[in-house]
């Protein structure tokens, strides 16, 4: 290994110092924010944290730095140059999901700067918590805990794929026989262990794997007990921690480009019958095509269901808002999703099934109408539909255009009497998820166990 490693402080100098750890988030919103939420929880439990960021991602830390001025500090390192990444781009949101391999490849170049920082620190960190996309950080000479912003079901599938790379050589459906329930997936719905990197990039630096001192999941036993147990059997059992659903506790802020009046929107919801509103949002990355927007708009119009549709640059059909005035709202920009899902009037969530959205739905006890776009979202949707029974599939694929009449039928039935049992299961799941993060809950206990582990290093 290149670079000098930090020497431990003498015991006399360590006396009285709070345990110091380093956190290294991956610069994509769905990865970055949950790890900051975990950092907040660690600071509340008397740990000192240094967060590694690049300059344009530093604003994400503003609320955390304000809340914990004496416990959190930023380690700001220049974003490494990459010939295929435009100048000034440092976050996946500016490239789209296809930019993940480029961002991952570029961040590998931070190895030497991080080693230099570690070697010069007067109180070097005892541990590193880094995103599971940053596998190379296991070789920095510090015990590394991999943070999974996704669930244990996806992690279990990644583990299976790592031992069975030949499955991608066929187009036949794959039975994941080692996993609980032996789920069957089409190969195009399986997440790739090795993203498609430029030929010059060493894949071993960026492979997604379990090679770490410990694993931390933004999930909990009640959401995916079988798969949490599977991970424990395949990793060090005493170092697997389910600490979710992590709560933003007010540390996250919405985008400033929203023209929604949140108070007016919530006031409108107050006037709707309980469980009558379908909330629609496809995350921070995906914008629907014109054909997809036309089909969804027609399906909503025909279903006669109340709805709130959060859009970014999606081309909403001309005249649509006028035709659904009174029973439908279009929100352009950011919306207070957690607050919306928790509102008594919201009875369903039409979602791309990104893991953060899944957790927010489950924590609020809201059933999901699933339209997965990417491979990891197909996994999440399968968990909701087949394993939990708290979701129904309405469409599949990032380029698929739903049939409007069928979409209308599914929305109408699910939001009506036909979805009664599903809504009840979702509500029960919500109560279990909330109990997990309460005093004495499984996630709270795992968080305390994690802090004890970190403090003992």
Helices and strands as residue ranges (DSSP letters): H 11-14, E 20-24, H 29-44, E 48-53, G 55-61, H 62-67, E 72-76, G 92-94, G 97-99, H 100-107, G 108-110, H 111-120, E 127-131, G 135-139, E 143-148, H 152-163, G 165-169, E 174-175, E 184-185, G 187-189, H 203-206, E 214-217, H 221-234, G 237-239, E 240-242, H 262-270, E 277-281, H 290-303, E 306-311, H 320-323, E 328-332, H 337-342, E 346-351, H 355-364, E 367-372, H 375-382, I 383-388, E 391-396, H 404-415, G 417-419, H 420-436, H 442-455
